[in-house]
């Protein structure tokens, strides 16, 4: 579990084919302070497992599923990525509950200055739009952001100066792809309502079949 509050920006060292996937080496400093083999670390919002450790870098493996769901397969040496270690029980919850399970890939559709803020509009897969609400949370490349506006197949956020300097979104222009994770609470609510409706339907059919309705 993560918060979407980026701890540091790392740099891609290499991306090497390994079987059906890749081994990705990431250079960092802060996240390496207490990182151990097997620990979870979010790279651009994708929860990955530290498979190898070096003095100034760590390696993670990208499975075919990860490559299908994220933009990580497009990374090149020298690219910057957002990094966050897993949440500890006593940490402050500065963002929102981020699982690191990327739901899909969106695209930057527009960047616009408004004072010292940068307003960014993203397109997103249609099946994710229903989970995104104005003033709700969304994780973009692992960054916890507040939705300022939304419509069918798109949403917008505003990046304040601190965020502009602390994450990699300002590196990306119109047309760039980003990893998206919608609010897990919305998905749970939808699932529970669907189950309840299905159960109600079964009950009504049972009563009707036995002459009680």
C-alpha positions, 0 to 999 in steps of 0.5 A: 500500500502507498500514499501517492506522495512521491519520495524521490525522482529516480533515473532509469539505468537500464531495461534488459530483456529477461524471458518474457519480461524485462529487468529494470534497473533504477538509480535512486538515493532515498528509497535505497536507505532501508530497501531490502530484497523482496520489498515493494516499491512503486515505480511510476505508480506500479507496485514492483518487488526489489529483486536485486540491490546495488550501492546506488540502484535497485532492480525490479522485474517487469512481467508481461502483465505489468507491461500490458497494464503500464507505460513502463515498457516504454522507459529508456535509460536516463528517463526520470520516474516517481519512486515511493516505498511502501506505507508503514503503519505509523506513517502520515497519510498525506495522499490517499490509499494507492495500491500500486495496481495500475488500472490503465494508461491515459494520455496527456491531452492538454497543458495550460498555465494558470498563474503559477499552477499548471492545469493538465487534462488527461484522456483515460479509458472509458471504463475508468471514467465512472470511478473518477469524480470531481474533487476525488482522488486519482493516482497519475504515474503514482502521484496522488492528485485531486480531480478538478474537472471530469467528463466522459473519457477525460479528467483534469488536475492542477499541479501546484509549484511544489508538485511541479518540482517534486514529480516527473509529470512536468517532464511530459508533454501532450501525447505522453502516456501515464499510468492511472490508478483510480480510487479503490473505494469507488471500485469496492462500492461498485462491486458491493452494489452489484452483488447486492442487486444480483442477490436481490434479483435471485431472491425475487425469482425464488419467491416468484417461482414458489408462488410468494411474489 
